[in-house]
Amino acid sequence: MTFTFKKAAFGGLATLGAVALLAGCASAPEEAEDGGASGEAIDFQPCMVSDAGGFDDKSFNQLGFEGITKAADELGVEAITVESASETDYAPNLTSLVDQGCDLIVTVGFALSAATVESALANPDIEYVIIDDAADNDFDGTVDSENIKPILFDTAQAAFLAGYAAADFSETDKIGTFGGMNFPTVSIFMDGFKQGADYYNQEKGTSVQVLGWDGTDGLFTGGFEANDTARQVAQGLIDQDVDVLLPVGGPIYQSAAAAIREAGRDIALIGVDADFTETDPDVADLVLTSILKGIDVGTYEAVLAAGQGEFDATPFIGTLENEGVGLAPFHDFESKVSDTLQGELDELKDAIIAGDIEVKSYLAG
């Protein structure tokens, strides 16, 4: 059985009862047979604001943009989308969208959390969706405004599989990871990655090292831009002989890819959020696999539901079980990985879903 991510299944996302914020689950919206756009135009204005990565980040901003665009097309409306160049743009961009009469505003990324909550509290008649954040800035276990729907992903589960695969693939017995900033939605990838590699060592009697993350702290660039800092951090790991590299933070993977090419030896890259082989063919020859989040599908369904008058603010978490997270195919590396690896990953996935293997994360129940 080939283990691939099935986007269509994202509508079945379940919440994890152990997390107070996410106690409860709304039914996924069902798409109308005519796609919502066969008749007269509806009175609905969907909008979106990106974080500083922009909509061409080949990652979660791009996936969010694709999701809202698809939903708007089916609803027969045109989405208003605004890019942020820096953190100082978040609040003004949200104010601009409010002034343009948006009925639903999607904010992409945890960095927009404070600005999203402030805007939602000031505009209770507008519906909000935030990707990758719980909108719980006072940490009381509840969403800070009743008109915000958080969409979250327990990516540690999929990253566990990626860490296991990386450990199996490595010939130097050293694999590395680094992030943009030490936020939970970044470190959750690194947590799962390390746990997967550690589990591989436990099961195989090996000693593959994970560099760049110790379970609490590690290597971070201080931002989410493809720049010299990101390249230097990647180079530092490469200099320590890693041969699999997981950069977590939108465009910073581009700097990692540049460092890999300059190294002149075989080093595999692991993507995050989207299947990098598909979203950025320029790095396809480097990509072992990608850790996937259904941001495009989650955004699409939330916008479509709102446009049909069925907005539901109940938070969702994507997991392996509901296929909100997953692992991309090996693509160009399929002939390079061991013959037994895919079968082992399938068994690990089943064991995680069954609860036989515990993957720890801040979203785990």
N, C-alpha and C positions, 0 to 999 in steps of 0.2 A: 504493500500500500504506500503510495506516495503521500507524504505529509506536506500539504500545501494549505495556504490560507484561503478560506472561502468567504469572500466579501458578503455574499448574499445572506449569510447566516448572522450578520451583526444584529439584525433586528431582534434576535432572541437573547440579547444581553441580559444577564441576571445581576442582581445586586448581592452584596455580601453582608449578611445580617450582623456579623460581628463588628462591623464598623457602623457606629451610631448614625453617622451622616448618611449612610447609604442603606438604611433599613427601609425596605420597600422596593417595589418594582412596578413600573407602569407597563402596560401592554405596548408592544411596538406598533407603530402606525402601519396600516395596510395601504398600499398604493392603489389609487383609483384605476379602474380599467382603462380609462381614456388618458391617464397620466395627469389629469387635472388641467389640461390646456386645450381641450377640444371645443370648449364653448366660449362665452364671453369672458373678457379679462376680469380677474378677481381684484378686489381692493386689498392688496397686501404688498408691503415693501420689505423684502429681506435685505439685510446688510451684513457686512463683515469687516473687521479690522484685524490686520496681521500684527505679529510682534515684529521685532527689528530684523528678523530673518527675511521678510518679504515673501511674496507669493511664488517666487521662482527659486525657493530654497531646496527644491527636489526632495522635500521632506514634509513635515507636518503642516506648514502653512500652505504648501501647494495642495496637499490632500484636502485640507479644509476648503480651499478655493474650488477645487473640483467638485466637492460635495454640494456646496451652495449653488454653484453654477448649474449642476444637473437638476437640482430640486427646482430652481427658479425656471429653468426651461420647461419642466413638466407642468409647473403651475401657470405658465404663460406670462411670467413677469420677468423683469430684469433686476438682478441684484446690484446693489451699490457696494463696491469693495474699496477699501482704503488701506494703503500700506503705511506702516510706521517705519521711519528711518532710525529712530532711537526711542529710548524709554520716555523721553519728554513729549513724544508725540501721542502717547496713549490716551490721556485725558482729553486733549484737544480734538483728536480724531473721533472719540466717542461723542463729544459735544456736537461736532459737525454732523454726525449721523443722526443724532436726535433732532437737530434742527432741520434735517432733510426729510423728516417724517417717517423714519424707519419704524416698522411694526415689530420686527425681530432683529436683534443685533447679535451676531456670533463673534466672540473674541477668541483668537487662536493663541493659546499658550498661557502658562501659569504666570508669566511676567505681567499680564494684564489684569491679574486678579483684583488688586486694590482699586484700580480705575473702573473695572467692571462693576464691582460692588457699589462704589460711590455713584456711578451712573444709574444703576438699577434702583437704588434706594431713592434717588431723586426723580425717577421716572417710572412709577409703579405700573403704568398702563402699557409700557413697552416690555416685550418678552426678550429674555437674554439666554444665550447658550454659551458656556465657556468650555473650551477644550483643554484637557490636561490640568484641571485645577478644581478643587472642591468648593471654592468660593466661601471658605470658612476662615476668614482672617482673624477672628477673635478666638478661634480654636475651641469653640464650645460644642463641637460635634454636629452642628446644624448649618445649613446654607445661610449666609448672612442676609439674603433678600429672597422673598418668596417667588419672585419672578425670574430667578436664574436657574437654569438646568445645567448641572455639571456633567460632562462626559469624561470618564476616567478609564485608565487601562492598567491592569496589573501585569505590566510587561516583564516583571521579574520571572514569571512563569515561562514565557517564550525565551527570555534571555538565559534561563537555566539550560534550555536545550542548546542554545547557541554556545554557551560556555563549555558544555559537554562536547559538542562537535569540534570546537576550537582546540580543546585539549587532545582530542583524538587525532586531529589533523596535524598538530604541531610536531615538527621534527627537532626543534631546539629545546622543547619542553619549557618554553617561555612564551606566554601570551600577554597582551597588554590592553589596557583601556584608559581612556581619559575623557573628561567631560567639559562642557562649557562652564557651568557653575554648579556648586554643590547644593542643588535643590532636590527635593524628593522625586520629582518627575524625571530627573536626570539620573540620580544615583540608583533609582530602582532598576535600571538596566544593568548597572555595574554590580549591584547586589546579586541579581539573578545570574549574571555571567560568572561571577566568582563562585557562587554556590554550585553551579553546574560543573565547573572545572574541579572543584573540591570533591564533588560526588564522583566524578570520573576517577580521580586519584584513589578514592576510597574503594571503588569497585574494581579497579584495574591494578592496584598496587603500584601506581606510578607517582611521580612527584612533579607534575607540571606546575610551574609558578605563574601566578597572576600578578603582573606588575601594574601599578597605577591606581589600585584600589585595595584597601585593607579591610573593607567592610564598614568603615566609619569615615575615612577620609582618603584622599588620593590626589591625583593630578587634574587640575582644571585650568582652563585658559583665561577665565575671568569674563568671558562673554560668549557670544554665539555668532562670531564672524569668521570667515575664512581669511586668516591673516598670518603674519609672520610668527606671532605668538603661538597660534595653533600648530603651525608647521614645526616650530622649535620643540614643542611638547611632544609631538609625534616623533620627531627625530631623536629626542632623548630616549624614548622607549625602544626605537629601532636600534640605537647604539648599544642597548642592553641585550640585543640578540633576540627580541621577540620576532615571531614569524606569523602571528595573527594579531590584528589590531582592531579594537572596537572604539571608535570615536562617537561620543554621545553629545549632540548639540547642534542639530541642523547642519548648516554649511561648513562646520569645522572639518567634516569628513573630506572636503575638497583639499584642504591643506594636508591632511593625512595622506591622501592619495598622491599628492605631489611629492611628499617626503618618501613614500614607498617607491615611486618610480626612480627617484634620484638615488635610492640606496643600491640599486643594481643587483638585488637578490630577491628570491621568492618570498614575498610577504603578502598574506591574504588580508583583505578588508572585510569587516562585517558592518552592514548598514543598519540603520534604525528608522523606525516609523514606516517607511515605504520600501518597496523592493528596488534597491538602487540599480539593479541590472535593467529594470524597466524604466525608471525615472531618469537615470543618467547613464546611458549606454557608453559614455566616454570612460567610465570606470568599471564597466562590466567584466573586463578581463581580470580585475583584481578582487571581485566580490565573491567570497566564499558562500555567504548567505546574508539575509537581512532579517532583523527582528521587527515584526509587523504590528502596526496598530490600525484599527479600522476607522481612522479619523474621517476619511472621505464618506464612508457609509453612515457613520454616526451623525455627521453633519447633514448629509442628505436627508436622512429619515427625520431628524429633528426639525429641519426647515420645512419639509413636506408636510409634516403633521401640523405645524404652526399655520402654514398656508391654508390648510383644510379646517382650521378652527379647532384643532385637537392638540394644542400645545400642552405638554405634560412636563412639569418641572422636576419630576422624580429623577434623582441622579442614577446614572448607569455606570457599571464597571465592566470592561471587557476582560475576559479570561480565556484560557485555552478551551474550557468546556463549552462556552458559548461562541467560540471562534472570533471573539473580539480582538484577540492577539494571536500570533502564530509565527511560524518560521517560513521564510521563502524557500523555494527550491534551490538546489545547489547550482543550477544552470551550468556555466562553463566548468565548474569544479566537480560535476557529477562523476566524471571518470577519474578524478584525483583523490576522492575520499575513499575510505575503506569500504569494502563490500558489505560489511555488517553494520555500518553506522546508521543508515536509514532505518533499519529494523529496530535497532536499539533506541533511536529517537522516538519511534512510534510507541514502543513499550514504555518509555519514560513519560511520554505525553499521557498515556492511559493511566499510569501510576499517579501522576500529579492530579489528574482529574478525579481519580478515585480517592485521593487523600492518602495514598500509601507513601508518597514522597511529599514532604512539606517544603514549600518554597516560601521563605520568609520575605515579607515586604510590608511597607506601611499600609498597603491596601488589603493584605491577606486576612481572611477570616479565621 
